[in-house]
């Protein structure tokens, strides 16, 4: 099966959780690494160089196989 490589940049923002950016989707891991090399010295990215993450996904495959509940439903389960 064919894989693609998602390049993310994630860093924590104090009091606000994670700031996640999808940088791009690449045909090879080497292509994603090349993007990191091009971006690592840019404003913002240079302050959080450890934030780059490459995640591979197999194409034409189901990656979420179970159902889900809404946020509203989940919040209702937290109430006494």
mmCIF file of the N, C-alpha and C atoms, coordinates in Angstrom:
data_MODEL
# 
_entry.id   MODEL 
# 
loop_
_atom_site.group_PDB 
_atom_site.id 
_atom_site.type_symbol 
_atom_site.label_atom_id 
_atom_site.label_alt_id 
_atom_site.label_comp_id 
_atom_site.label_asym_id 
_atom_site.label_entity_id 
_atom_site.label_seq_id 
_atom_site.pdbx_PDB_ins_code 
_atom_site.Cartn_x 
_atom_site.Cartn_y 
_atom_site.Cartn_z 
_atom_site.occupancy 
_atom_site.B_iso_or_equiv 
_atom_site.pdbx_formal_charge 
_atom_site.auth_seq_id 
_atom_site.auth_comp_id 
_atom_site.auth_asym_id 
_atom_site.auth_atom_id 
_atom_site.pdbx_PDB_model_num 
ATOM 1   N N  . UNK A 1 1  ? 0.832   -1.188 0.000  1.00 0.00 ? 1  UNK A N  1 
ATOM 2   C CA . UNK A 1 1  ? 0.000   0.000  0.000  1.00 0.00 ? 1  UNK A CA 1 
ATOM 3   C C  . UNK A 1 1  ? 0.878   1.255  0.000  1.00 0.00 ? 1  UNK A C  1 
ATOM 4   N N  . UNK A 1 2  ? 0.372   2.306  -0.592 1.00 0.00 ? 2  UNK A N  1 
ATOM 5   C CA . UNK A 1 2  ? 1.099   3.563  -0.694 1.00 0.00 ? 2  UNK A CA 1 
ATOM 6   C C  . UNK A 1 2  ? 0.973   4.361  0.595  1.00 0.00 ? 2  UNK A C  1 
ATOM 7   N N  . UNK A 1 3  ? 2.080   4.942  1.010  1.00 0.00 ? 3  UNK A N  1 
ATOM 8   C CA . UNK A 1 3  ? 2.084   5.801  2.188  1.00 0.00 ? 3  UNK A CA 1 
ATOM 9   C C  . UNK A 1 3  ? 2.315   7.247  1.777  1.00 0.00 ? 3  UNK A C  1 
ATOM 10  N N  . UNK A 1 4  ? 1.801   8.155  2.590  1.00 0.00 ? 4  UNK A N  1 
ATOM 11  C CA . UNK A 1 4  ? 2.126   9.570  2.494  1.00 0.00 ? 4  UNK A CA 1 
ATOM 12  C C  . UNK A 1 4  ? 2.629   10.004 3.858  1.00 0.00 ? 4  UNK A C  1 
ATOM 13  N N  . UNK A 1 5  ? 3.298   11.134 3.895  1.00 0.00 ? 5  UNK A N  1 
ATOM 14  C CA . UNK A 1 5  ? 3.930   11.603 5.125  1.00 0.00 ? 5  UNK A CA 1 
ATOM 15  C C  . UNK A 1 5  ? 3.437   13.015 5.447  1.00 0.00 ? 5  UNK A C  1 
ATOM 16  N N  . UNK A 1 6  ? 2.739   13.125 6.571  1.00 0.00 ? 6  UNK A N  1 
ATOM 17  C CA . UNK A 1 6  ? 2.236   14.408 7.050  1.00 0.00 ? 6  UNK A CA 1 
ATOM 18  C C  . UNK A 1 6  ? 3.308   15.053 7.913  1.00 0.00 ? 6  UNK A C  1 
ATOM 19  N N  . UNK A 1 7  ? 3.574   16.324 7.657  1.00 0.00 ? 7  UNK A N  1 
ATOM 20  C CA . UNK A 1 7  ? 4.511   17.077 8.482  1.00 0.00 ? 7  UNK A CA 1 
ATOM 21  C C  . UNK A 1 7  ? 3.713   18.072 9.313  1.00 0.00 ? 7  UNK A C  1 
ATOM 22  N N  . UNK A 1 8  ? 3.822   17.935 10.616 1.00 0.00 ? 8  UNK A N  1 
ATOM 23  C CA . UNK A 1 8  ? 3.154   18.808 11.573 1.00 0.00 ? 8  UNK A CA 1 
ATOM 24  C C  . UNK A 1 8  ? 4.186   19.607 12.343 1.00 0.00 ? 8  UNK A C  1 
ATOM 25  N N  . UNK A 1 9  ? 3.776   20.756 12.820 1.00 0.00 ? 9  UNK A N  1 
ATOM 26  C CA . UNK A 1 9  ? 4.565   21.473 13.808 1.00 0.00 ? 9  UNK A CA 1 
ATOM 27  C C  . UNK A 1 9  ? 3.647   21.713 14.993 1.00 0.00 ? 9  UNK A C  1 
ATOM 28  N N  . UNK A 1 10 ? 4.070   21.263 16.175 1.00 0.00 ? 10 UNK A N  1 
ATOM 29  C CA . UNK A 1 10 ? 3.258   21.358 17.389 1.00 0.00 ? 10 UNK A CA 1 
ATOM 30  C C  . UNK A 1 10 ? 4.110   21.951 18.499 1.00 0.00 ? 10 UNK A C  1 
ATOM 31  N N  . UNK A 1 11 ? 3.553   22.947 19.178 1.00 0.00 ? 11 UNK A N  1 
ATOM 32  C CA . UNK A 1 11 ? 4.206   23.449 20.383 1.00 0.00 ? 11 UNK A CA 1 
ATOM 33  C C  . UNK A 1 11 ? 3.131   23.908 21.365 1.00 0.00 ? 11 UNK A C  1 
ATOM 34  N N  . UNK A 1 12 ? 3.477   23.876 22.625 1.00 0.00 ? 12 UNK A N  1 
ATOM 35  C CA . UNK A 1 12 ? 2.534   24.238 23.680 1.00 0.00 ? 12 UNK A CA 1 
ATOM 36  C C  . UNK A 1 12 ? 2.486   25.751 23.851 1.00 0.00 ? 12 UNK A C  1 
ATOM 37  N N  . UNK A 1 13 ? 1.281   26.259 23.995 1.00 0.00 ? 13 UNK A N  1 
ATOM 38  C CA . UNK A 1 13 ? 1.062   27.675 24.284 1.00 0.00 ? 13 UNK A CA 1 
ATOM 39  C C  . UNK A 1 13 ? 0.571   27.746 25.723 1.00 0.00 ? 13 UNK A C  1 
ATOM 40  N N  . UNK A 1 14 ? 1.289   28.467 26.558 1.00 0.00 ? 14 UNK A N  1 
ATOM 41  C CA . UNK A 1 14 ? 0.965   28.537 27.983 1.00 0.00 ? 14 UNK A CA 1 
ATOM 42  C C  . UNK A 1 14 ? -0.499  28.920 28.195 1.00 0.00 ? 14 UNK A C  1 
ATOM 43  N N  . UNK A 1 15 ? -1.203  28.087 28.921 1.00 0.00 ? 15 UNK A N  1 
ATOM 44  C CA . UNK A 1 15 ? -2.594  28.347 29.258 1.00 0.00 ? 15 UNK A CA 1 
ATOM 45  C C  . UNK A 1 15 ? -3.593  28.100 28.147 1.00 0.00 ? 15 UNK A C  1 
ATOM 46  N N  . UNK A 1 16 ? -3.118  27.706 26.971 1.00 0.00 ? 16 UNK A N  1 
ATOM 47  C CA . UNK A 1 16 ? -4.032  27.543 25.845 1.00 0.00 ? 16 UNK A CA 1 
ATOM 48  C C  . UNK A 1 16 ? -3.917  26.172 25.175 1.00 0.00 ? 16 UNK A C  1 
ATOM 49  N N  . UNK A 1 17 ? -3.048  25.304 25.649 1.00 0.00 ? 17 UNK A N  1 
ATOM 50  C CA . UNK A 1 17 ? -2.905  23.984 25.035 1.00 0.00 ? 17 UNK A CA 1 
ATOM 51  C C  . UNK A 1 17 ? -1.898  23.992 23.900 1.00 0.00 ? 17 UNK A C  1 
ATOM 52  N N  . UNK A 1 18 ? -2.076  23.074 22.973 1.00 0.00 ? 18 UNK A N  1 
ATOM 53  C CA . UNK A 1 18 ? -1.137  22.925 21.862 1.00 0.00 ? 18 UNK A CA 1 
ATOM 54  C C  . UNK A 1 18 ? -1.546  23.765 20.666 1.00 0.00 ? 18 UNK A C  1 
ATOM 55  N N  . UNK A 1 19 ? -0.556  24.334 20.007 1.00 0.00 ? 19 UNK A N  1 
ATOM 56  C CA . UNK A 1 19 ? -0.735  25.027 18.740 1.00 0.00 ? 19 UNK A CA 1 
ATOM 57  C C  . UNK A 1 19 ? -0.221  24.075 17.668 1.00 0.00 ? 19 UNK A C  1 
ATOM 58  N N  . UNK A 1 20 ? -1.128  23.545 16.853 1.00 0.00 ? 20 UNK A N  1 
ATOM 59  C CA . UNK A 1 20 ? -0.780  22.539 15.846 1.00 0.00 ? 20 UNK A CA 1 
ATOM 60  C C  . UNK A 1 20 ? -0.953  23.118 14.449 1.00 0.00 ? 20 UNK A C  1 
ATOM 61  N N  . UNK A 1 21 ? 0.065   22.918 13.618 1.00 0.00 ? 21 UNK A N  1 
ATOM 62  C CA . UNK A 1 21 ? 0.009   23.359 12.234 1.00 0.00 ? 21 UNK A CA 1 
ATOM 63  C C  . UNK A 1 21 ? 0.333   22.190 11.320 1.00 0.00 ? 21 UNK A C  1 
ATOM 64  N N  . UNK A 1 22 ? -0.537  21.924 10.348 1.00 0.00 ? 22 UNK A N  1 
ATOM 65  C CA . UNK A 1 22 ? -0.219  20.953 9.315  1.00 0.00 ? 22 UNK A CA 1 
ATOM 66  C C  . UNK A 1 22 ? 0.582   21.697 8.262  1.00 0.00 ? 22 UNK A C  1 
ATOM 67  N N  . UNK A 1 23 ? 1.856   21.345 8.130  1.00 0.00 ? 23 UNK A N  1 
ATOM 68  C CA . UNK A 1 23 ? 2.754   22.020 7.192  1.00 0.00 ? 23 UNK A CA 1 
ATOM 69  C C  . UNK A 1 23 ? 2.518   21.525 5.774  1.00 0.00 ? 23 UNK A C  1 
ATOM 70  N N  . UNK A 1 24 ? 2.399   20.208 5.614  1.00 0.00 ? 24 UNK A N  1 
ATOM 71  C CA . UNK A 1 24 ? 2.189   19.654 4.280  1.00 0.00 ? 24 UNK A CA 1 
ATOM 72  C C  . UNK A 1 24 ? 2.131   18.146 4.297  1.00 0.00 ? 24 UNK A C  1 
ATOM 73  N N  . UNK A 1 25 ? 1.824   17.591 3.131  1.00 0.00 ? 25 UNK A N  1 
ATOM 74  C CA . UNK A 1 25 ? 1.753   16.143 2.936  1.00 0.00 ? 25 UNK A CA 1 
ATOM 75  C C  . UNK A 1 25 ? 2.738   15.801 1.824  1.00 0.00 ? 25 UNK A C  1 
ATOM 76  N N  . UNK A 1 26 ? 3.596   14.814 2.074  1.00 0.00 ? 26 UNK A N  1 
ATOM 77  C CA . UNK A 1 26 ? 4.711   14.522 1.182  1.00 0.00 ? 26 UNK A CA 1 
ATOM 78  C C  . UNK A 1 26 ? 4.710   13.064 0.742  1.00 0.00 ? 26 UNK A C  1 
ATOM 79  N N  . UNK A 1 27 ? 5.286   12.817 -0.420 1.00 0.00 ? 27 UNK A N  1 
ATOM 80  C CA . UNK A 1 27 ? 5.327   11.478 -0.986 1.00 0.00 ? 27 UNK A CA 1 
ATOM 81  C C  . UNK A 1 27 ? 6.321   10.569 -0.279 1.00 0.00 ? 27 UNK A C  1 
ATOM 82  N N  . UNK A 1 28 ? 7.374   11.160 0.284  1.00 0.00 ? 28 UNK A N  1 
ATOM 83  C CA . UNK A 1 28 ? 8.384   10.354 0.967  1.00 0.00 ? 28 UNK A CA 1 
ATOM 84  C C  . UNK A 1 28 ? 8.764   11.027 2.284  1.00 0.00 ? 28 UNK A C  1 
ATOM 85  N N  . UNK A 1 29 ? 9.312   10.240 3.187  1.00 0.00 ? 29 UNK A N  1 
ATOM 86  C CA . UNK A 1 29 ? 9.800   10.790 4.450  1.00 0.00 ? 29 UNK A CA 1 
ATOM 87  C C  . UNK A 1 29 ? 10.941  11.765 4.190  1.00 0.00 ? 29 UNK A C  1 
ATOM 88  N N  . UNK A 1 30 ? 11.760  11.461 3.189  1.00 0.00 ? 30 UNK A N  1 
ATOM 89  C CA . UNK A 1 30 ? 12.872  12.362 2.842  1.00 0.00 ? 30 UNK A CA 1 
ATOM 90  C C  . UNK A 1 30 ? 12.352  13.722 2.380  1.00 0.00 ? 30 UNK A C  1 
ATOM 91  N N  . UNK A 1 31 ? 11.242  13.737 1.649  1.00 0.00 ? 31 UNK A N  1 
ATOM 92  C CA . UNK A 1 31 ? 10.641  15.006 1.232  1.00 0.00 ? 31 UNK A CA 1 
ATOM 93  C C  . UNK A 1 31 ? 10.183  15.811 2.451  1.00 0.00 ? 31 UNK A C  1 
ATOM 94  N N  . UNK A 1 32 ? 9.582   15.143 3.422  1.00 0.00 ? 32 UNK A N  1 
ATOM 95  C CA . UNK A 1 32 ? 9.140   15.812 4.647  1.00 0.00 ? 32 UNK A CA 1 
ATOM 96  C C  . UNK A 1 32 ? 10.340  16.351 5.425  1.00 0.00 ? 32 UNK A C  1 
ATOM 97  N N  . UNK A 1 33 ? 11.414  15.580 5.484  1.00 0.00 ? 33 UNK A N  1 
ATOM 98  C CA . UNK A 1 33 ? 12.636  16.038 6.164  1.00 0.00 ? 33 UNK A CA 1 
ATOM 99  C C  . UNK A 1 33 ? 13.208  17.265 5.448  1.00 0.00 ? 33 UNK A C  1 
ATOM 100 N N  . UNK A 1 34 ? 13.120  17.280 4.122  1.00 0.00 ? 34 UNK A N  1 
ATOM 101 C CA . UNK A 1 34 ? 13.590  18.432 3.357  1.00 0.00 ? 34 UNK A CA 1 
ATOM 102 C C  . UNK A 1 34 ? 12.798  19.685 3.707  1.00 0.00 ? 34 UNK A C  1 
ATOM 103 N N  . UNK A 1 35 ? 11.508  19.531 3.927  1.00 0.00 ? 35 UNK A N  1 
ATOM 104 C CA . UNK A 1 35 ? 10.676  20.671 4.327  1.00 0.00 ? 35 UNK A CA 1 
ATOM 105 C C  . UNK A 1 35 ? 11.117  21.198 5.693  1.00 0.00 ? 35 UNK A C  1 
ATOM 106 N N  . UNK A 1 36 ? 11.436  20.292 6.606  1.00 0.00 ? 36 UNK A N  1 
ATOM 107 C CA . UNK A 1 36 ? 11.933  20.717 7.919  1.00 0.00 ? 36 UNK A CA 1 
ATOM 108 C C  . UNK A 1 36 ? 13.203  21.530 7.740  1.00 0.00 ? 36 UNK A C  1 
ATOM 109 N N  . UNK A 1 37 ? 14.103  21.062 6.889  1.00 0.00 ? 37 UNK A N  1 
ATOM 110 C CA . UNK A 1 37 ? 15.355  21.788 6.647  1.00 0.00 ? 37 UNK A CA 1 
ATOM 111 C C  . UNK A 1 37 ? 15.090  23.186 6.100  1.00 0.00 ? 37 UNK A C  1 
ATOM 112 N N  . UNK A 1 38 ? 14.068  23.319 5.237  1.00 0.00 ? 38 UNK A N  1 
ATOM 113 C CA . UNK A 1 38 ? 13.747  24.624 4.664  1.00 0.00 ? 38 UNK A CA 1 
ATOM 114 C C  . UNK A 1 38 ? 13.091  25.557 5.679  1.00 0.00 ? 38 UNK A C  1 
ATOM 115 N N  . UNK A 1 39 ? 12.360  24.990 6.649  1.00 0.00 ? 39 UNK A N  1 
ATOM 116 C CA . UNK A 1 39 ? 11.555  25.806 7.565  1.00 0.00 ? 39 UNK A CA 1 
ATOM 117 C C  . UNK A 1 39 ? 12.189  26.079 8.923  1.00 0.00 ? 39 UNK A C  1 
ATOM 118 N N  . UNK A 1 40 ? 13.142  25.272 9.320  1.00 0.00 ? 40 UNK A N  1 
ATOM 119 C CA . UNK A 1 40 ? 13.627  25.318 10.707 1.00 0.00 ? 40 UNK A CA 1 
ATOM 120 C C  . UNK A 1 40 ? 14.204  26.658 11.139 1.00 0.00 ? 40 UNK A C  1 
ATOM 121 N N  . UNK A 1 41 ? 14.579  27.507 10.196 1.00 0.00 ? 41 UNK A N  1 
ATOM 122 C CA . UNK A 1 41 ? 15.163  28.805 10.549 1.00 0.00 ? 41 UNK A CA 1 
ATOM 123 C C  . UNK A 1 41 ? 14.194  29.965 10.334 1.00 0.00 ? 41 UNK A C  1 
ATOM 124 N N  . UNK A 1 42 ? 12.956  29.654 9.981  1.00 0.00 ? 42 UNK A N  1 
ATOM 125 C CA . UNK A 1 42 ? 11.947  30.682 9.765  1.00 0.00 ? 42 UNK A CA 1 
ATOM 126 C C  . UNK A 1 42 ? 11.393  31.183 11.097 1.00 0.00 ? 42 UNK A C  1 
ATOM 127 N N  . UNK A 1 43 ? 10.856  32.417 11.110 1.00 0.00 ? 43 UNK A N  1 
ATOM 128 C CA . UNK A 1 43 ? 10.274  32.952 12.344 1.00 0.00 ? 43 UNK A CA 1 
ATOM 129 C C  . UNK A 1 43 ? 9.247   31.981 12.949 1.00 0.00 ? 43 UNK A C  1 
ATOM 130 N N  . UNK A 1 44 ? 9.284   31.868 14.239 1.00 0.00 ? 44 UNK A N  1 
ATOM 131 C CA . UNK A 1 44 ? 8.378   30.961 14.950 1.00 0.00 ? 44 UNK A CA 1 
ATOM 132 C C  . UNK A 1 44 ? 8.939   29.555 15.017 1.00 0.00 ? 44 UNK A C  1 
ATOM 133 N N  . UNK A 1 45 ? 9.198   28.966 13.866 1.00 0.00 ? 45 UNK A N  1 
ATOM 134 C CA . UNK A 1 45 ? 9.731   27.602 13.848 1.00 0.00 ? 45 UNK A CA 1 
ATOM 135 C C  . UNK A 1 45 ? 11.094  27.534 14.534 1.00 0.00 ? 45 UNK A C  1 
ATOM 136 N N  . UNK A 1 46 ? 11.905  28.574 14.343 1.00 0.00 ? 46 UNK A N  1 
ATOM 137 C CA . UNK A 1 46 ? 13.248  28.554 14.942 1.00 0.00 ? 46 UNK A CA 1 
ATOM 138 C C  . UNK A 1 46 ? 13.195  28.609 16.462 1.00 0.00 ? 46 UNK A C  1 
ATOM 139 N N  . UNK A 1 47 ? 12.079  29.106 17.015 1.00 0.00 ? 47 UNK A N  1 
ATOM 140 C CA . UNK A 1 47 ? 11.926  29.163 18.467 1.00 0.00 ? 47 UNK A CA 1 
ATOM 141 C C  . UNK A 1 47 ? 11.483  27.832 19.064 1.00 0.00 ? 47 UNK A C  1 
ATOM 142 N N  . UNK A 1 48 ? 10.953  26.946 18.224 1.00 0.00 ? 48 UNK A N  1 
ATOM 143 C CA . UNK A 1 48 ? 10.461  25.638 18.681 1.00 0.00 ? 48 UNK A CA 1 
ATOM 144 C C  . UNK A 1 48 ? 10.937  24.553 17.709 1.00 0.00 ? 48 UNK A C  1 
ATOM 145 N N  . UNK A 1 49 ? 12.246  24.371 17.558 1.00 0.00 ? 49 UNK A N  1 
ATOM 146 C CA . UNK A 1 49 ? 12.763  23.423 16.552 1.00 0.00 ? 49 UNK A CA 1 
ATOM 147 C C  . UNK A 1 49 ? 12.385  21.975 16.845 1.00 0.00 ? 49 UNK A C  1 
ATOM 148 N N  . UNK A 1 50 ? 12.070  21.668 18.103 1.00 0.00 ? 50 UNK A N  1 
ATOM 149 C CA . UNK A 1 50 ? 11.698  20.289 18.456 1.00 0.00 ? 50 UNK A CA 1 
ATOM 150 C C  . UNK A 1 50 ? 10.244  19.980 18.114 1.00 0.00 ? 50 UNK A C  1 
ATOM 151 N N  . UNK A 1 51 ? 9.497   20.980 17.613 1.00 0.00 ? 51 UNK A N  1 
ATOM 152 C CA . UNK A 1 51 ? 8.070   20.800 17.368 1.00 0.00 ? 51 UNK A CA 1 
ATOM 153 C C  . UNK A 1 51 ? 7.706   20.069 16.094 1.00 0.00 ? 51 UNK A C  1 
ATOM 154 N N  . UNK A 1 52 ? 8.664   19.803 15.217 1.00 0.00 ? 52 UNK A N  1 
ATOM 155 C CA . UNK A 1 52 ? 8.356   19.121 13.957 1.00 0.00 ? 52 UNK A CA 1 
ATOM 156 C C  . UNK A 1 52 ? 8.065   17.643 14.200 1.00 0.00 ? 52 UNK A C  1 
ATOM 157 N N  . UNK A 1 53 ? 6.998   17.159 13.570 1.00 0.00 ? 53 UNK A N  1 
ATOM 158 C CA . UNK A 1 53 ? 6.617   15.749 13.679 1.00 0.00 ? 53 UNK A CA 1 
ATOM 159 C C  . UNK A 1 53 ? 6.220   15.234 12.304 1.00 0.00 ? 53 UNK A C  1 
ATOM 160 N N  . UNK A 1 54 ? 6.748   14.072 11.945 1.00 0.00 ? 54 UNK A N  1 
ATOM 161 C CA . UNK A 1 54 ? 6.373   13.423 10.698 1.00 0.00 ? 54 UNK A CA 1 
ATOM 162 C C  . UNK A 1 54 ? 5.555   12.192 11.052 1.00 0.00 ? 54 UNK A C  1 
ATOM 163 N N  . UNK A 1 55 ? 4.373   12.094 10.448 1.00 0.00 ? 55 UNK A N  1 
ATOM 164 C CA . UNK A 1 55 ? 3.477   10.965 10.700 1.00 0.00 ? 55 UNK A CA 1 
ATOM 165 C C  . UNK A 1 55 ? 3.141   10.327 9.360  1.00 0.00 ? 55 UNK A C  1 
ATOM 166 N N  . UNK A 1 56 ? 3.347   9.025  9.245  1.00 0.00 ? 56 UNK A N  1 
ATOM 167 C CA . UNK A 1 56 ? 3.019   8.345  7.990  1.00 0.00 ? 56 UNK A CA 1 
ATOM 168 C C  . UNK A 1 56 ? 1.602   7.782  8.052  1.00 0.00 ? 56 UNK A C  1 
ATOM 169 N N  . UNK A 1 57 ? 0.931   7.841  6.914  1.00 0.00 ? 57 UNK A N  1 
ATOM 170 C CA . UNK A 1 57 ? -0.412  7.281  6.767  1.00 0.00 ? 57 UNK A CA 1 
ATOM 171 C C  . UNK A 1 57 ? -0.442  6.418  5.517  1.00 0.00 ? 57 UNK A C  1 
ATOM 172 N N  . UNK A 1 58 ? -1.088  5.297  5.646  1.00 0.00 ? 58 UNK A N  1 
ATOM 173 C CA . UNK A 1 58 ? -1.303  4.438  4.488  1.00 0.00 ? 58 UNK A CA 1 
ATOM 174 C C  . UNK A 1 58 ? -2.536  4.940  3.751  1.00 0.00 ? 58 UNK A C  1 
ATOM 175 N N  . UNK A 1 59 ? -2.411  5.130  2.469  1.00 0.00 ? 59 UNK A N  1 
ATOM 176 C CA . UNK A 1 59 ? -3.536  5.607  1.670  1.00 0.00 ? 59 UNK A CA 1 
ATOM 177 C C  . UNK A 1 59 ? -4.516  4.472  1.403  1.00 0.00 ? 59 UNK A C  1 
ATOM 178 N N  . UNK A 1 60 ? -5.762  4.855  1.139  1.00 0.00 ? 60 UNK A N  1 
ATOM 179 C CA . UNK A 1 60 ? -6.837  3.915  0.827  1.00 0.00 ? 60 UNK A CA 1 
ATOM 180 C C  . UNK A 1 60 ? -7.068  2.906  1.943  1.00 0.00 ? 60 UNK A C  1 
ATOM 181 N N  . UNK A 1 61 ? -6.930  3.379  3.173  1.00 0.00 ? 61 UNK A N  1 
ATOM 182 C CA . UNK A 1 61 ? -7.176  2.542  4.345  1.00 0.00 ? 61 UNK A CA 1 
ATOM 183 C C  . UNK A 1 61 ? -7.989  3.353  5.345  1.00 0.00 ? 61 UNK A C  1 
ATOM 184 N N  . UNK A 1 62 ? -8.867  2.679  6.064  1.00 0.00 ? 62 UNK A N  1 
ATOM 185 C CA . UNK A 1 62 ? -9.643  3.348  7.113  1.00 0.00 ? 62 UNK A CA 1 
ATOM 186 C C  . UNK A 1 62 ? -8.758  3.483  8.340  1.00 0.00 ? 62 UNK A C  1 
ATOM 187 N N  . UNK A 1 63 ? -8.623  4.705  8.831  1.00 0.00 ? 63 UNK A N  1 
ATOM 188 C CA . UNK A 1 63 ? -7.777  4.949  10.001 1.00 0.00 ? 63 UNK A CA 1 
ATOM 189 C C  . UNK A 1 63 ? -8.599  5.182  11.266 1.00 0.00 ? 63 UNK A C  1 
ATOM 190 N N  . UNK A 1 64 ? -9.890  5.391  11.115 1.00 0.00 ? 64 UNK A N  1 
ATOM 191 C CA . UNK A 1 64 ? -10.793 5.542  12.268 1.00 0.00 ? 64 UNK A CA 1 
ATOM 192 C C  . UNK A 1 64 ? -11.909 4.551  12.031 1.00 0.00 ? 64 UNK A C  1 
ATOM 193 N N  . UNK A 1 65 ? -11.843 3.431  12.720 1.00 0.00 ? 65 UNK A N  1 
ATOM 194 C CA . UNK A 1 65 ? -12.752 2.313  12.438 1.00 0.00 ? 65 UNK A CA 1 
ATOM 195 C C  . UNK A 1 65 ? -13.930 2.213  13.388 1.00 0.00 ? 65 UNK A C  1 
ATOM 196 N N  . UNK A 1 66 ? -13.860 2.933  14.504 1.00 0.00 ? 66 UNK A N  1 
ATOM 197 C CA . UNK A 1 66 ? -14.955 2.856  15.459 1.00 0.00 ? 66 UNK A CA 1 
ATOM 198 C C  . UNK A 1 66 ? -15.813 4.117  15.343 1.00 0.00 ? 66 UNK A C  1 
ATOM 199 N N  . UNK A 1 67 ? -16.961 4.097  15.944 1.00 0.00 ? 67 UNK A N  1 
ATOM 200 C CA . UNK A 1 67 ? -17.846 5.259  15.923 1.00 0.00 ? 67 UNK A CA 1 
ATOM 201 C C  . UNK A 1 67 ? -17.308 6.373  16.794 1.00 0.00 ? 67 UNK A C  1 
ATOM 202 N N  . UNK A 1 68 ? -18.154 7.379  17.019 1.00 0.00 ? 68 UNK A N  1 
ATOM 203 C CA . UNK A 1 68 ? -17.740 8.491  17.863 1.00 0.00 ? 68 UNK A CA 1 
ATOM 204 C C  . UNK A 1 68 ? -18.958 9.082  18.548 1.00 0.00 ? 68 UNK A C  1 
ATOM 205 N N  . UNK A 1 69 ? -18.697 9.883  19.574 1.00 0.00 ? 69 UNK A N  1 
ATOM 206 C CA . UNK A 1 69 ? -19.744 10.674 20.194 1.00 0.00 ? 69 UNK A CA 1 
ATOM 207 C C  . UNK A 1 69 ? -19.345 12.130 20.068 1.00 0.00 ? 69 UNK A C  1 
ATOM 208 N N  . UNK A 1 70 ? -20.317 13.016 20.117 1.00 0.00 ? 70 UNK A N  1 
ATOM 209 C CA . UNK A 1 70 ? -20.025 14.443 19.977 1.00 0.00 ? 70 UNK A CA 1 
ATOM 210 C C  . UNK A 1 70 ? -19.429 14.982 21.272 1.00 0.00 ? 70 UNK A C  1 
ATOM 211 N N  . UNK A 1 71 ? -18.854 16.164 21.177 1.00 0.00 ? 71 UNK A N  1 
ATOM 212 C CA . UNK A 1 71 ? -18.309 16.825 22.359 1.00 0.00 ? 71 UNK A CA 1 
ATOM 213 C C  . UNK A 1 71 ? -19.431 17.062 23.364 1.00 0.00 ? 71 UNK A C  1 
ATOM 214 N N  . UNK A 1 72 ? -20.606 17.442 22.878 1.00 0.00 ? 72 UNK A N  1 
ATOM 215 C CA . UNK A 1 72 ? -21.748 17.686 23.758 1.00 0.00 ? 72 UNK A CA 1 
ATOM 216 C C  . UNK A 1 72 ? -22.098 16.407 24.520 1.00 0.00 ? 72 UNK A C  1 
ATOM 217 N N  . UNK A 1 73 ? -22.122 15.278 23.820 1.00 0.00 ? 73 UNK A N  1 
ATOM 218 C CA . UNK A 1 73 ? -22.409 14.001 24.496 1.00 0.00 ? 73 UNK A CA 1 
ATOM 219 C C  . UNK A 1 73 ? -21.324 13.667 25.521 1.00 0.00 ? 73 UNK A C  1 
ATOM 220 N N  . UNK A 1 74 ? -20.085 13.911 25.152 1.00 0.00 ? 74 UNK A N  1 
ATOM 221 C CA . UNK A 1 74 ? -18.988 13.605 26.078 1.00 0.00 ? 74 UNK A CA 1 
ATOM 222 C C  . UNK A 1 74 ? -19.066 14.477 27.315 1.00 0.00 ? 74 UNK A C  1 
ATOM 223 N N  . UNK A 1 75 ? -19.395 15.735 27.162 1.00 0.00 ? 75 UNK A N  1 
ATOM 224 C CA . UNK A 1 75 ? -19.517 16.642 28.306 1.00 0.00 ? 75 UNK A CA 1 
ATOM 225 C C  . UNK A 1 75 ? -20.660 16.206 29.200 1.00 0.00 ? 75 UNK A C  1 
ATOM 226 N N  . UNK A 1 76 ? -21.719 15.674 28.630 1.00 0.00 ? 76 UNK A N  1 
ATOM 227 C CA . UNK A 1 76 ? -22.848 15.199 29.421 1.00 0.00 ? 76 UNK A CA 1 
ATOM 228 C C  . UNK A 1 76 ? -22.479 14.028 30.306 1.00 0.00 ? 76 UNK A C  1 
ATOM 229 N N  . UNK A 1 77 ? -21.509 13.229 29.888 1.00 0.00 ? 77 UNK A N  1 
ATOM 230 C CA . UNK A 1 77 ? -21.091 12.083 30.696 1.00 0.00 ? 77 UNK A CA 1 
ATOM 231 C C  . UNK A 1 77 ? -20.227 12.524 31.870 1.00 0.00 ? 77 UNK A C  1 
ATOM 232 N N  . UNK A 1 78 ? -19.732 13.774 31.848 1.00 0.00 ? 78 UNK A N  1 
ATOM 233 C CA . UNK A 1 78 ? -18.893 14.272 32.938 1.00 0.00 ? 78 UNK A CA 1 
ATOM 234 C C  . UNK A 1 78 ? -19.706 14.916 34.051 1.00 0.00 ? 78 UNK A C  1 
ATOM 235 N N  . UNK A 1 79 ? -20.949 15.211 33.760 1.00 0.00 ? 79 UNK A N  1 
ATOM 236 C CA . UNK A 1 79 ? -21.800 15.876 34.774 1.00 0.00 ? 79 UNK A CA 1 
ATOM 237 C C  . UNK A 1 79 ? -22.319 14.854 35.767 1.00 0.00 ? 79 UNK A C  1 
ATOM 238 N N  . UNK A 1 80 ? -22.438 15.273 37.052 1.00 0.00 ? 80 UNK A N  1 
ATOM 239 C CA . UNK A 1 80 ? -22.943 14.346 38.081 1.00 0.00 ? 80 UNK A CA 1 
ATOM 240 C C  . UNK A 1 80 ? -24.405 13.999 37.908 1.00 0.00 ? 80 UNK A C  1 
# 
